[in-house]
Amino acid sequence: MRREDLVFQLEAVRSDSGAKTDRTYKSPADDFTATLDFGPLPAGAYQVRATLLGRNGKVLFEQPPYRVVKVNSEPGALLKAWIDDRNLAHFGDGEPHFVIGIYDTSGYSNSPKYYARAINEISQAPINMLINYMITNAPISAINAYTDALQEHGIFFLPSVNDFYEDARWYPRGLAAKLGASTQDDFIARYASALEENRAIVGYYVQDEPTVAEVARTFHQYQIIKANDPAGFNLVVLDRPRDVQFWKDAVDVVGVDPYPVWLPVENYIAEVGDWTRMAVQAVHASRPVWTVIQFYQATAISSWPTEQQLHDMSWMAIAEGASGVFYWSHGMRALGWVRDPAEKAALLGSLVRVTKEIKDLEPVLLRPDTQVLTAKPSQDIVTREKSGADGARYVIAYNHGSAAALARFVLQSPAQSVTIRRGMVKIEIKDGKTFEDEFDGYEAKVYEIR
């Protein structure tokens, strides 16, 4: 088939009234982005279909339709959670947020006080989202009690439903029976429906490190969830970054979990940046990417990530385009298994300090990227550039290489001061526009320029 004979059609049709918009691409490139303008269309639910046609209009391929709901701004503000057009998460107050999340494990109770100790500990860090593998198998009353306790600290919840399949080892048959479910589809429908009114439930954790064989049934589950709890976002986390391309249309948010600290020395920390960048590129910036940062000791011969490594991995992910970071984990096999109180307090303290640095810069992270520098500082230095509402400029940078690297930053316009935010160290400016700095291997820095 010659490319000249190919035609790609994209259309959106409102189910009830037939209102539509469409666009046709003749002789499309191998890799291109098709767009539709929903601006003139009225609010409502639309089916979006993509079709590839050959000679004489023969259908060569038709993508299963997407359901897209256009809402007016006023009703949109009433949704308990959503992703906006810049891939930012909205929840609780309806404002955009940079997601700072953590995983946990726990028992369950119908009393919010039961959870207070663990949540008080977690909330020392500015966590705004949490995944708990175990609590989601609990009765709905216990989940509601858990979210009540979380909400006292402004933390929102993603129930884990990756085992809600009858052939899964940990399928919660007891809970399914309590909800009167006859099949796995009936179970997820009843479960999502029971949680729809809980405004602390801002989506669902639908798969944890799955294979691509799970894509189809995850999307099927997605459709059932959305029919019963329309607001919120479904998250998958992958340990195979090259698989992201297969998942980008099956979920709302794609996560990756590179865990590079395995050896006593010479760990490839830049893997965090690589995986994040691969995910952002694979979704063509059409989905949020949240990176899960290693916060555990991988093996008996390895160590916990140092505070510097925790800092570097977090800012690497942000530099490569992540709109959220999670930490694995506060629970078992991680911080929950640290027996020495002093060691546990030190590890938690590292997490608290690193996440507070991110939270302090949240207003800047929520703003669009902007061009601050005239060129790349050096071959190994990766940057992301921002500007604040007050006119301050920011450069998030990290060394992709394992060796120390000297970087030369040239600003587009003059500045009076440059400060490394970690430690608030001042950097000399030459000629009003140039400053230099040295990075250790894999080191990340955030510069505030005024």
Buried (B, 14 or more C-beta within 10 A) or exposed (E): EEEEBBBBBBBBBBEEEEBEBEEEBEEBEEEEEEEBEBEEBEBBEBBBBBBBBBEEEEEBEEEEBEBBEBBEEEEBEEBBBBBEEEBBBBBBEEEBBBBBBBBBBBEBBEEBEBBEEBBEBBBBBBBBBBBBBBBBBBBBEBBBBBBBBBBBBBBBBBBBBBBBBEEEEEBBEEBBEEBEBEEBBBBBBBBBBBBBEBBBBBBBBBBBBBEBEBBEBBBBBBEBBBEBBBBBBBBBBBBBBEBBBBBBBBBBBBBBBBBBBBEEEEBBBBBBBBBBBBBBBBBEEEBBBBBBBBBBBBEEEBBBBEBBBBBBBBBBBBBBBBBBBBBBBBBBEBBBEBEEEEEBEEBBEBBBBBBBBBBEBBBBBBBEEEEBBEEBBBEBBBBBBBBBEEEBBBBBBBBBBBEEBEBBBBBBEEBEEBBBBBEEEEBEBEEEBBBBBEBBBBBBBBBBBE
